[in-house]
Amino acid sequence: MVATVTQKLTFDRFLVECPEDGRYELVNGEIIQMNATRNHDDVADFTADSFKDEIKRLSLNYVVKTTAVIRTVTKSGIEQGRRPDVSVIDRDVWRSNRTAYSALREPIQLAVEVTSTNWDDDYIDKLDEYQRLGIPEYWIVDYLAIGSRDFLGNPKIPTVFVYLLDAEGNYQISAFKGSDRILSRTFPELTLTAEQIINV
């Protein structure tokens, strides 16, 4: 009997081999399809549209994308290709090479993950990878309250978590529920409440 070893993909190889139809991430060297419900997409779209409105209103130098892939690295040094549900990116960085794939190696300004059945990826793996990369602001929108009680408390209530990178490179967390106005460093004048996002 001969054992065959499947070669793990690098980030560069992932960009070449990733199918163009659908949503995919590179996780532990393998291409993983990311499926989302319509409700999940509605929450992500509403959040992206709210950011776009704020960028336009204040003439901010950002673009908002739902297709961007970011190269991250795990604690053990494995390259990942993460695709946030919403990415806020410096416009100059995005436009620096317009013929390139929508993949970035540098930190974006803000990443949003809308939780689904693989919620632990958002709360644990992506949180660690985004912090390690140095993404200044990271939102987890747990609109179904499907994360564990360790994060959501008891009873579990739909929550928007905002993680802000401090001077030491560690995330500081704030939780927003119901009519709480979400406080964002990227969009300090944003007048969005948790329930507006959660109840789309």
C-alpha positions as CSV (number, residue, x, y, z in Angstrom):
1,M,0.0,0.0,0.0
2,V,1.3,3.4,-0.9
3,A,0.2,6.5,1.1
4,T,-0.4,9.6,-0.9
5,V,0.2,13.0,0.6
6,T,-1.9,15.9,-0.7
7,Q,0.2,19.0,-1.0
8,K,-1.2,21.9,1.0
9,L,-1.9,25.1,-1.0
10,T,0.0,28.3,-0.4
11,F,-1.8,31.6,-0.6
12,D,-0.4,32.3,-4.1
13,R,-1.5,28.8,-5.3
14,F,-4.9,29.4,-3.8
15,L,-5.4,32.6,-5.9
16,V,-4.6,30.6,-9.0
17,E,-6.7,27.5,-8.2
18,C,-9.7,29.1,-6.5
19,P,-12.9,28.8,-8.5
20,E,-14.3,32.1,-9.7
21,D,-17.9,31.2,-9.0
22,G,-18.9,31.3,-5.3
23,R,-17.1,32.2,-2.1
24,Y,-14.1,30.4,-1.0
25,E,-11.4,30.6,1.7
26,L,-8.0,29.0,2.1
27,V,-8.1,27.1,5.4
28,N,-5.2,24.9,6.5
29,G,-4.0,24.6,3.0
30,E,-7.4,23.6,1.5
31,I,-9.9,25.5,-0.6
32,I,-13.2,25.6,1.5
33,Q,-16.5,26.8,0.0
34,M,-18.3,29.3,2.2
35,N,-22.1,29.1,1.8
36,A,-24.4,31.8,3.3
37,T,-28.2,32.1,3.8
38,R,-30.1,35.0,2.3
39,N,-30.5,36.4,5.8
40,H,-26.8,36.3,6.3
41,D,-26.2,38.1,3.0
42,D,-28.9,40.7,3.8
43,V,-27.1,41.5,7.1
44,A,-23.7,41.8,5.3
45,D,-25.2,43.9,2.5
46,F,-26.9,46.3,4.9
47,T,-23.7,46.8,6.8
48,A,-21.7,47.3,3.6
49,D,-24.3,49.8,2.3
50,S,-24.2,51.7,5.6
51,F,-20.4,52.0,5.4
52,K,-20.6,53.1,1.7
53,D,-23.1,55.8,2.7
54,E,-20.8,57.1,5.4
55,I,-17.8,57.1,3.0
56,K,-19.7,59.1,0.4
57,R,-21.2,61.5,3.0
58,L,-17.8,62.3,4.5
59,S,-15.7,61.8,1.4
60,L,-13.5,59.2,3.2
61,N,-10.6,57.5,1.4
62,Y,-12.0,54.0,1.7
63,V,-13.7,51.4,-0.6
64,V,-16.1,48.7,0.7
65,K,-15.8,45.2,-0.8
66,T,-17.5,41.8,-0.3
67,T,-15.1,39.9,-2.5
68,A,-11.7,40.8,-1.1
69,V,-9.4,38.0,0.2
70,I,-6.9,38.7,2.8
71,R,-3.7,36.7,3.5
72,T,-3.4,35.9,7.2
73,V,-1.1,33.6,9.1
74,T,-2.1,31.4,12.0
75,K,-0.1,31.2,15.3
76,S,1.6,28.1,13.9
77,G,2.6,29.9,10.7
78,I,0.1,28.4,8.3
79,E,-1.0,30.8,5.5
80,Q,-4.8,31.4,5.3
81,G,-6.9,33.2,2.7
82,R,-9.7,34.8,4.5
83,R,-12.7,36.5,2.9
84,P,-14.5,38.8,5.3
85,D,-18.2,39.3,4.6
86,V,-17.5,43.0,4.4
87,S,-14.0,44.7,4.0
88,V,-13.3,48.4,4.3
89,I,-10.0,49.0,2.5
90,D,-7.9,52.1,2.0
91,R,-8.7,53.3,-1.5
92,D,-5.1,54.0,-2.4
93,V,-4.1,50.4,-1.4
94,W,-7.0,48.9,-3.3
95,R,-6.2,50.9,-6.5
96,S,-2.4,50.5,-6.3
97,N,-2.6,47.5,-8.6
98,R,-6.0,47.4,-10.4
99,T,-5.1,44.4,-12.5
100,A,-4.3,42.2,-9.5
101,Y,-6.6,39.7,-8.0
102,S,-8.8,41.0,-5.2
103,A,-6.3,39.7,-2.7
104,L,-4.4,41.7,-0.2
105,R,-1.4,40.9,2.0
106,E,-1.5,44.1,4.1
107,P,-4.1,44.8,6.8
108,I,-7.4,46.3,5.7
109,Q,-9.0,49.0,7.8
110,L,-12.0,47.1,9.0
111,A,-13.3,43.5,8.6
112,V,-16.8,42.3,9.3
113,E,-17.8,38.7,9.8
114,V,-21.5,37.8,10.0
115,T,-21.7,34.6,12.0
116,S,-23.1,31.3,10.7
117,T,-22.8,27.6,11.6
118,N,-19.0,28.0,11.7
119,W,-19.2,30.8,14.3
120,D,-16.2,29.6,16.2
121,D,-14.0,30.5,13.2
122,D,-15.1,34.1,13.6
123,Y,-14.7,34.3,17.4
124,I,-11.5,32.3,17.7
125,D,-9.5,31.7,14.5
126,K,-10.2,34.8,12.5
127,L,-10.0,37.0,15.6
128,D,-6.5,35.7,16.2
129,E,-5.5,36.0,12.6
130,Y,-6.9,39.5,12.1
131,Q,-5.2,40.7,15.3
132,R,-1.9,39.1,14.2
133,L,-2.2,40.8,10.8
134,G,-2.9,44.2,12.5
135,I,-6.4,44.9,11.2
136,P,-7.4,48.0,13.3
137,E,-11.1,47.2,13.6
138,Y,-13.0,43.9,13.5
139,W,-16.7,43.4,13.8
140,I,-18.5,40.1,14.6
141,V,-22.2,40.4,13.8
142,D,-23.9,37.5,15.7
143,Y,-27.4,38.3,14.5
144,L,-28.8,34.9,15.4
145,A,-27.0,34.7,18.8
146,I,-25.5,31.3,17.8
147,G,-22.1,31.8,19.4
148,S,-21.5,30.3,22.8
149,R,-22.6,31.7,26.1
150,D,-18.9,32.5,26.8
151,F,-19.3,35.3,24.3
152,L,-23.0,36.2,24.4
153,G,-23.8,35.6,28.0
154,N,-27.0,34.0,29.4
155,P,-29.5,34.4,27.9
156,K,-27.9,34.6,24.5
157,I,-28.9,37.9,22.8
158,P,-28.0,38.9,19.2
159,T,-24.9,41.1,19.5
160,V,-22.5,43.2,17.4
161,F,-19.0,42.9,18.8
162,V,-16.4,45.5,17.9
163,Y,-12.8,44.8,18.4
164,L,-10.3,47.7,18.3
165,L,-6.6,47.2,18.1
166,D,-4.8,49.0,20.9
167,A,-1.2,50.4,21.0
168,E,0.2,47.0,22.0
169,G,-1.4,45.3,19.0
170,N,-4.2,43.6,21.1
171,Y,-7.9,43.8,20.5
172,Q,-10.1,45.5,23.0
173,I,-13.7,44.4,22.8
174,S,-17.1,46.3,23.0
175,A,-20.5,44.6,22.8
176,F,-23.6,46.3,21.3
177,K,-27.1,45.0,21.7
178,G,-30.6,46.3,20.9
179,S,-30.7,50.1,20.6
180,D,-27.0,50.6,21.5
181,R,-25.3,52.8,19.0
182,I,-22.3,51.0,17.6
183,L,-19.1,52.9,18.2
184,S,-16.6,52.6,15.4
185,R,-13.1,54.1,15.2
186,T,-13.2,53.9,11.4
187,F,-16.6,55.6,11.2
188,P,-16.9,57.8,14.4
189,E,-20.0,59.6,13.2
190,L,-21.9,56.4,12.2
191,T,-25.4,56.4,13.7
192,L,-26.1,52.7,13.4
193,T,-27.6,50.7,16.2
194,A,-27.1,47.0,16.8
195,E,-30.8,46.2,16.1
196,Q,-30.8,48.0,12.8
197,I,-28.1,45.5,11.6
198,I,-29.5,42.5,13.4
199,N,-33.2,43.0,12.3
200,V,-32.6,43.6,8.6
